Amino acid sequence: MISKAIIIYKHTSKEAEQIGKSIGEYLILKNIDIELISLNKVNLIDKNQADLVIVIGGDGTIVRASHKINEVPILGIKFGTLGFLCEALPENFKIVIDKILSGNYYLDVRSMLNVKYMEEKYYALNEALITSSSPSKVLSLSLLKNGNIVYKGRADGIIVSTTTGASAYALSAGGAIIDPWLEAIEAIFICPLTVALRPFIFPLSSKIEIILHEDGQNGILIIDGDEVCKLRNGVPITIEKSEKSTIFIRIEPYDFYSRIKNKLTL
């Protein structure tokens, strides 16, 4: 039963805000309490505050919003360049909402990653990127799985991705196409000096560590497209399955391969 919805819109777009107002007016007609808020003003949202969160924007807006949403289904309304995670368009939101309110939907639960560095913990829906703080310099780094060294060498950076993120930046960097129903962590090196090096795919239960070494450049940590901190050499970044997940609400079977074909124009 949906009685309250929070509508989040891309804060840099007046048009997205107007779409949010239109959606809000329609929900009020359906006797649903609504709150309209821009992405940059969102605090933590949980089941006590909303039964549904509607996010208006592209994949970047949805991913950033997911960090602040706990256990509440997200309906993505595409307004942006990429809408891989979205379920509706502005022109058909009434049809989609009516189906949801009548119970014709299912929940698509996506795993997230905990990224721990020193005393801080971050959540990633797509990926963690460790890259050089100086674009012209390379990192010296080690990749470990469950305490065992998988690779030690030099590269411009490394992406550690969820299966959701495997169709985003990781794919552009030469990663694999991974079915979203697989539970895995993917590691892709960016321009490694070992030319034959290929992506690694680990079980989601794995504990992944990245360690930067003194004989390379200092690094920075970027989570889902946003820089979060600078990295010290010798201090491990630990990445593993999170207790937190992101829940998408779907009204149609999620046709991943059609979306991939459209994205890659195959």
N, C-alpha and C positions, 0 to 999 in steps of 0.2 A: 504494500500500500504506500503510495507516494503522496505525502501531504505537504512537504516543503522541498523546494529546489533552490539551489544557489547557481546563479548564472555568472560565469567569469568570461570577460572579453579581453582581447588583446589591447593593452592600454595605450598603444601608439596609434590606434585606429578609431576615428569617430564613426566610421561606417560599421565596424564591428560592434561598437557600443549601441548604435541604432538597431542593429539586428537583435542584440540582447534585449533591448526594450520591447521590440515586437514579440519576441518569444515570451518575455515576462507577462505582457498583456494577455497573450493567449493562455498561459498557465493560470492566470488569475481568473479567467473565465471558466476554467476547469476546477475552481475552488482550491487551488494550490497556492500556498504562501511562497513568495519568492524574495530573493535578495539578489540585487545586481551589483557586481563589484568588478573593478579592473584588476588585472593580474598582479600589478605591482602593489596592491593593497590587501592582498589575500593573506590571512593568517591560517593557522591550522584548522582544517575542516574535518569533522568526524561524524559518526552516525547520530550523535546527539543534536547536531546542527542542521543536517540535511539528509534526505533520502536519495537525492539525485543531484549531481553536479553537471551542469551543461557548460562546456568550454567552447568558445567561439574564437577560432584562429586556425593556424596551421599546426603541423606536428610539433614545432618548437614551443608554441604556447601550451599545447596539451602536456608535453613532457615536463615543462617547468611547473605547470599547475599540479602535476601528479606528486611532486615532492611535498606538497602541502595538504594532500587529501589522504585520509586514512579510512579505508574500508567502505568508502562510498562510491557507488558506480558512477562512471564518467560517460557522458554522451558528448562526442566530439562533433561540432558543426564546422565544416570546412570553410575557412575564410583565410586564404593564404596560398602560397605557392605549392606546398606539399600537404596532402591530407591523407597520408597512408593509414593513420590511426583513426580517422574520422568515420562516422557512421551516417552522416546526413549533410545535405547542402542547405543553404538558407532558404531556397525556394521550395523545399519539401519538408521543412521541419514540422509542420502541422501533422502530416501523415505519420511521420516517425513518432512524434510524441503521442498521438492517438493510439498507436500500436503498443507503445510502452505502457500507457495508462490502462489499456485493456488486458495487460499481462502477456502480450505476445512478444516476448524478448528472452534472451538468455545472457548470462554473464561470462565474459571472456577475461579470465584472471591471468595476469602477466607477472612473472617473477621479477624482482628487483635485486640490486646488489648493495651490500654494505661496503663502503670504501672507508677504511680507517687509516688515519695518519696522525701519529703522535697521540694527542688527547682528543682529536676531533673525529666525528663520524658523519659521513655524507651518504645520501641515497642516490642511486643511479637507475633510471628506467632503461636508458639506452646504453651508455658507455662511460667509462673513465678513460681519460686520455692523459698520459704522461708524456710531455714533450719538452724540448729544449727551451730554456728561457731566452736564448739567443738564436734566431732563425738560421744563422749560417754555421752554427756549431752542433756537433753531434753529442748524444748521450752515451756514456758507458754504463751498461746496466745488466742485471741478472733477472731472469724470470724463474720463479720457483713454484712448484705445485706440491702441496703438503710437505713442505720442507726440503724437497729434492730439487736440485738445479735442473731446469729444462733447457735453458739457453743462457749463455753469457757472451756478450759482444757489444757492438756499437750500432746505433741506429738514430734516426732523427726523433723517434718516439715509439710508443706502444699504445695500442687501443685494447682495452679489456671490455668486452661487450656482452650484453645479454642476447638472447635469441631475438627479442624485440629490436634491439639496436643493430642486429646483424644485417638488417635491410636498410640501415641509415648510413652514418659515416663509415662504419666498418666495411660495408659493401663497397663504397667509393674508394676505400683504401686497399682494395684487393681481397677482402674477406669472402667467406663462403656464403652462398644462399642457404640459410638454415630454416627449416620448417618451424614456425612459431610454437608448435605443440611439443617440440623437443625441449628438454630441460638441460641447458648447456651454458658454458662460458666459453667465449672465443677470444683468443689473443692474437692480434695482428701487429707485426712490427712495421713501422713506417720507414721506408728507404733504408733497410739494414745493409751494412757493409758486406754481410754474407748474402750474396745475391740469390742463392738457392733456397734461402729460408722461406718457409711457407706458414700460413696461419696454423695455430694450434687450437683444437677444440677439446675442452675438458668437461667432465661431468659437473653438474651444478653443485654437487656436494663438495667440490674441491675448495681448498684454501689456496688462493693465489697470492704471491708476494712479488713485488717489484722493488729492487734495490738499486739505487744509483751509486756509481763508484767515483772516487776522487779523481781518476784520470780522465774524466769527461766533463761536459758542461753541467751547470746547475739546471734543475728542471722546474716545471710548474705542473700543477694538477688541475685538470679541467673536467668538470662533471656535467654531462649532458649539455655541453656547449658553453658553460659558464666557468671562468677561472675562479677557483676557490682558495688556492694557496700556493706559495712557493715551496720548493722541496729542498731539503738538505741531503747532501750525499751521505750514504751509509745508514739512513733511517728508512726502514721498510714501509711501503704502502701495502696494506693488506686488503684483499678483495674476496668476498665470499657471499653466498646467498643471504639475502636479507629476510628478516622476519616480516617485513612490510612488502605488500604487493600492490599492483595497480589493477583496478577492476574496470573494464569497459563494458558498456551495455550495448548489445547487438540485437537487431531485429531480423537480420538475414544471416545465413551461414557465412562465416568469414572466408572469402575466397582469396586466400593469400597469393596463390600463383597467378591469378588474373591481375591482381594489384602489382605484383612483381613485373609481369609482362608489360603492363602499362607504364610502369616506372622506367623500365629499361628499353621500352619500345622494341621488344623482341618480336 
